[in-house]
Amino acid sequence: MSPPVSIRVSDLTVRLPVYGVDSKSLKKHLARVAVGGSLGQAHHGSAEVTAIKGLNMQLKAGDRLGLIGHNGSGKTTLLRALSGAYEPDQGEIEVHGRIAPLLDLSLGIDPSATGLENIRLRGRIAGMSSAEIEARMDEISAFTGLGPFLAMPLKSYSAGMQARLAFAVATAVDADVLLMDEWIAVGDADFQKIAHARLLSLVERAGILVLASHDLDLIRLYCNKVMRMEGGVASPVTEIRKLDKLLAEPLVANA
């Protein structure tokens, strides 16, 4: 029997290299402002940024966590670490359940391949088996609304058509843990309506949602918990009803 859906993060520290930064120049200060983390010693023409420092959190089935903080605070880095794209430099990440990271819809898209070929390619990247992709091919194809264009290479698509195809594949995955970097809005007004409904269905089916967003109204609407990040340091996970208090107080790292 599989363990229940959960996320446990213990003393997580993630460091990222920043190349072309001279520690004795103004670039060091500018890099600190841009990335939000703390800069370490330069090595062979690069500096080391601590993007997340000593982060702890635990989530269980039913949790809907909103990540808030300005650009460069570490939200996206945390999402990528949870997805497995970044390995911890220190600490541990333990995730039970199938993960669906809706972080970069353009990931794995091949402009020279057809729409159908890209559905298969993007589906495999999303963690679907070949059998799962083929079983859902008709539904995904129909949802895109692209019809005969699916037999044509993506380089002949408009940006909106590419976004619709990528969204259709990304949201076809049944996930236990859903990771989102901002709420996704693609296509024209009509497509956005059905895309919104599809995304809501995906969120409702997921055991855990982690959503990073600058839109506090969105966080209040879809999340029941919130965590604030600043310069790679995170507050303790708290109930959404305490959001205003969390915003008003100085950030205190979780223990």
Long-range contacts (C-beta under 8 A, 24 or more apart in sequence): 2-96, 3-96, 4-60, 4-61, 4-96, 5-60, 5-61, 5-96, 5-97, 5-176, 5-177, 5-207, 5-208, 6-58, 6-59, 6-60, 6-61, 6-94, 6-95, 6-96, 6-97, 6-208, 7-57, 7-58, 7-59, 7-82, 7-93, 7-94, 7-95, 7-96, 7-177, 7-208, 7-210, 8-57, 8-58, 8-59, 8-92, 8-93, 8-94, 8-95, 9-55, 9-56, 9-57, 9-58, 9-82, 9-91, 9-92, 9-93, 9-94, 10-56, 10-91, 10-92, 10-93, 10-94, 11-54, 11-55, 11-56, 11-90, 11-91, 11-92, 12-52, 12-54, 12-55, 12-56, 12-78, 12-81, 12-88, 12-90, 12-91, 12-92, 12-93, 13-50, 13-52, 13-53, 13-54, 13-55, 13-88, 13-89, 13-90, 13-91, 14-50, 14-51, 14-52, 14-77, 14-78, 14-81, 14-86, 14-88, 14-89, 14-232, 15-40, 15-48, 15-49, 15-50, 15-51, 15-89, 16-48, 16-49, 16-51, 16-77, 16-86, 17-46, 17-47, 17-48, 17-49, 18-46, 18-47, 18-48, 18-49, 19-45, 19-46, 20-45, 20-46, 21-46, 21-47, 23-47, 33-72, 34-72, 35-72, 36-70, 36-71, 36-72, 36-73, 36-74, 36-230, 36-231, 36-232, 37-72, 37-74, 37-231, 37-232, 38-231, 38-232, 50-232, 51-77, 51-232, 52-77, 52-78, 52-81, 52-232, 52-234, 53-232, 53-233, 53-253, 54-91, 54-233, 54-253, 55-91, 55-233, 55-234, 55-254, 56-234, 56-254, 56-255, 57-227, 57-234, 57-236, 57-237, 57-254, 58-237, 59-208, 59-210, 59-225, 59-237, 60-208, 61-207, 61-208, 62-207, 62-208, 62-224, 63-208, 63-209, 63-224, 63-225, 64-203, 64-208, 64-209, 64-211, 64-222, 64-223, 64-224, 64-225, 65-208, 65-209, 65-210, 65-211, 65-223, 65-225, 65-226, 65-227, 65-237, 66-211, 66-212, 66-213, 66-219, 66-220, 66-222, 66-223, 66-225, 66-226, 66-227, 66-240, 67-210, 67-211, 67-212, 67-213, 67-226, 67-227, 67-229, 68-212, 68-213, 68-214, 68-216, 68-219, 68-226, 68-227, 68-228, 68-229, 68-243, 68-247, 69-228, 69-229, 69-230, 70-214, 70-230, 73-229, 73-230, 73-231, 73-232, 74-229, 74-231, 74-232, 74-233, 74-234, 75-181, 75-212, 75-229, 76-103, 76-181, 76-212, 77-232, 78-212, 78-229, 78-234, 79-103, 79-179, 79-180, 79-181, 79-210, 79-212, 82-177, 82-179, 82-210, 83-179, 95-177, 96-176, 97-175, 97-176, 97-177, 97-207, 97-208, 98-127, 98-173, 98-174, 98-175, 98-176, 98-177, 99-127, 99-175, 99-176, 99-177, 99-179, 100-126, 100-127, 100-170, 100-173, 100-175, 100-177, 100-178, 100-179, 100-202, 100-206, 101-179, 102-170, 102-171, 102-178, 102-179, 102-180, 102-181, 102-184, 103-179, 103-180, 103-181, 104-181, 105-163, 105-166, 105-167, 105-170, 105-184, 105-186, 106-162, 106-166, 109-154, 109-162, 109-166, 110-154, 111-153, 111-154, 111-155, 112-153, 112-154, 112-155, 113-153, 113-154, 114-150, 114-151, 114-152, 114-153, 114-154, 115-141, 115-144, 115-146, 115-149, 115-150, 115-151, 115-152, 115-154, 115-157, 115-165, 116-141, 116-150, 116-151, 118-154, 118-165, 118-169, 119-150, 119-165, 119-168, 119-169, 122-166, 122-169, 122-170, 123-169, 123-172, 126-169, 126-170, 126-172, 126-173, 127-173, 128-172, 128-173, 136-172, 139-172, 140-168, 140-169, 140-172, 141-168, 143-168, 143-194, 143-198, 144-168, 145-191, 160-186, 160-187, 160-188, 163-187, 164-191, 167-195, 171-195, 171-198, 171-199, 171-202, 173-202, 174-205, 175-202, 175-205, 175-206, 176-206, 176-207, 176-208, 177-206, 177-207, 177-208, 177-210, 178-202, 178-203, 178-206, 178-208, 178-209, 178-210, 179-210, 180-209, 180-210, 180-211, 180-212, 181-212, 182-211, 182-212, 182-213, 182-214, 182-215, 183-211, 183-213, 183-215, 183-218, 183-222, 216-243, 219-243
